[in-house]
């Protein structure tokens, strides 16, 4: 059985983070391999693993590294398959590894998750595989429900500890997934829907969103785009998520607190690509808000203002199950190499 996911560690000391990824892939029944190769000390080994794995059918790479954390970027430089980056906390709380992983130049996107979030790295990889694999999508839906019920049980345990005189518990009827936009297997591949929904949180984010849509146009990927804030217009936002529930993935673009990304993730089980925009603090506030998601709801976070890389990552995901997108992607990246 050929692996669908290739996990590469920069060092054996990163295995405690990789183990979180492995546990998720085992639960979801996704085949994987694990290798140890340093981007600096064994550069040729990394290149050989990536090139041979790409040729042999690996669909997603997960690069796990700390410190300078160049490994995920080196992986991305040698494949057209999507790469998930998991920064590891070794020094500086892992911020050095986070910035090295996420701030990639145009042409080599790395879908970055939170520091030490090996479980989210695997869930994100599974979401990518699930774009064209109905069995993986079904298992992801089941896992999402398990996260919901865990929180429900945690709340019940907390309620048992509250014995104050004025504590008054009120009962609510809550939908099982809190309104989550779960997979509808019947309309998932409906050709009348676009493949990608691009959501900007504010009109000031349009400049970055235009980079995304320009690249999508050049690769002939069908998309829908809108500007909508889940904070200022929550009902309108919910309606849009319902209208676009059959797209294959979302791209959320936002600055400041970047609530739009978290809101999109809350309403869907599809892959969500996040692009932080530089408005205040040079975009670091938006970046940290997007990338540090809790277990179970990853955001494929890209570098600040990296609208072009968002389109390329979307194409890499779609190309796993669509030969025409793969051809457009390879041609587009080939033209970039010539410039």
C-alpha positions, -999 to +999 in steps of 0.1 A: +000+000+000+015+033-011+013+061+014-010+090+007+007+113+033+044+116+037+055+130+071+091+144+072+107+154+104+137+178+105+149+159+136+140+128+156+134+152+185+103+164+166+086+130+169+064+140+199+047+165+175+046+140+146+030+114+169-001+137+171-003+136+133+002+098+132-027+092+157-051+112+136-041+095+103-045+061+120-081+070+132-090+082+097-074+052+080-051+072+058-018+055+048+014+074+056+051+071+059+075+089+083+110+099+075+137+120+092+157+144+070+173+177+076+169+206+051+204+217+060+224+186+070+208+161+045+195+184+017+199+158-010+180+132+010+151+156+014+150+163-023+151+126-032+123+117-007+101+145-021+107+138-057+103+100-055+072+104-032+056+128-057+062+104-085+049+074-065+016+089-057+020+107-023-008+133-022+002+155+007+034+162+025+036+172+062+069+189+072+076+192+109+105+213+121+117+237+147+143+265+150+150+279+115+124+254+102+133+255+065+122+219+059+086+226+048+098+252+023+124+229+008+097+203+004+074+228-013+103+238-036+105+202-050+069+192-055+036+204-070+017+186-042+003+205-012+027+209+017+015+213+053+040+229+077+040+222+115+063+245+134+078+231+165+085+249+198+123+247+205+133+283+212+113+316+214+081+296+220+083+284+184+078+318+168+110+315+149+098+282+134+064+297+127+076+327+107+102+306+088+074+281+078+046+305+069+064+334+052+071+316+019+078+334-014+052+333-042+053+300-060+060+277-031+031+279-006+032+261+027-001+255+045+009+263+080-008+253+112-002+263+148+029+257+168+032+220+179-003+213+163+006+180+148-031+169+150-042+199+130-015+192+104-030+157+099-066+169+098-057+195+072-039+169+051-070+147+054-092+175+043-071+179+012-073+142+004-110+144+012-116+168-017-117+138-040-121+109-015-156+104-002-145+078+025-121+103+040-148+130+040-172+107+058-146+099+085-137+136+089-174+144+095-175+117+122-144+132+138-159+167+138-190+153+157-167+137+183-151+171+189-186+186+194-196+159+219-164+163+238-171+200+244-206+191+254-194+166+280-168+191+293-196+216+298-217+190+317-187+182+340-182+219+347-219+224+356-216+197+382-189+218+400-210+249+401-229+250+434-232+287+440-264+301+455-272+323+425-261+298+398-291+293+375-286+268+347-307+274+315-313+247+290-307+254+253-317+233+223-285+233+202-280+218+168-256+188+169-228+207+151-238+242+159-248+250+123-217+235+108-217+233+070-211+196+069-205+176+037-235+169+015-222+140-005-249+143-032-242+179-043-204+179-034-194+173-071-223+193-086-208+211-116-230+242-112-211+252-081-177+269-082-147+250-069-135+278-046-152+305-026-130+336-019-141+357+011-126+390+020-135+403+055-133+440+044-131+462+013-096+471+025-086+434+019-096+436-018-061+443-030-049+410-016-080+392-028-074+404-064-040+386-063-059+355-055-086+358-081-060+368-108-041+336-102-073+315-102-083+331-135-049+323-150-053+286-139-089+285-152-103+276-118-139+285-112-146+306-081-170+329-064-159+359-044-174+383-019-167+408+007-185+401+040-178+405+077-191+378+101-189+405+129-207+434+111-231+412+091-235+378+108-268+368+092-255+377+057-223+357+064-243+326+075-265+329+044-234+330+021-219+300+038-251+281+032-252+292-005-216+280-011-217+248+009-209+227-021-177+244-030-146+223-026-126+248-005-126+283+009-100+311+009-105+336+037-086+369+035-086+393+065-065+416+086-066+428+123-083+401+144-091+381+113-124+368+126-136+359+091-112+329+089-124+314+122-160+320+113-155+301+080-139+272+097-168+271+122-193+266+094-175+241+072-156+209+072-139+217+039-103+230+037-099+266+046-069+287+034-062+318+054-044+349+042-036+375+068-034+411+057-011+438+069-031+466+085-018+470+120+013+454+136+025+446+100-001+418+098+013+398+127-019+401+147-039+386+118-013+359+112-013+347+148-051+349+150-054+326+119-027+301+125-032+293+162-065+274+159-077+248+185-075+211+178-099+199+151-104+231+131-072+239+112-066+269+089-041+265+061-024+297+070-001+315+045+022+344+047+011+380+052-006+394+020+002+361+001-029+362-021-011+346-050+001+317-029-035+311-017-046+305-053-016+282-059-023+262-028-060+259-038-048+246-072-025+221-056-054+207-035-078+206-064-052+190-087-052+159-064-084+148-081-086+169-112-061+163-141-071+195-159-063+216-128-030+197-125-020+206-160-029+242-156-010+244-123+022+228-138+020+251-168+015+282-146+043+273-122+065+265-152+059+300-166+067+315-132+101+297-132+109+313-166+103+348-153 
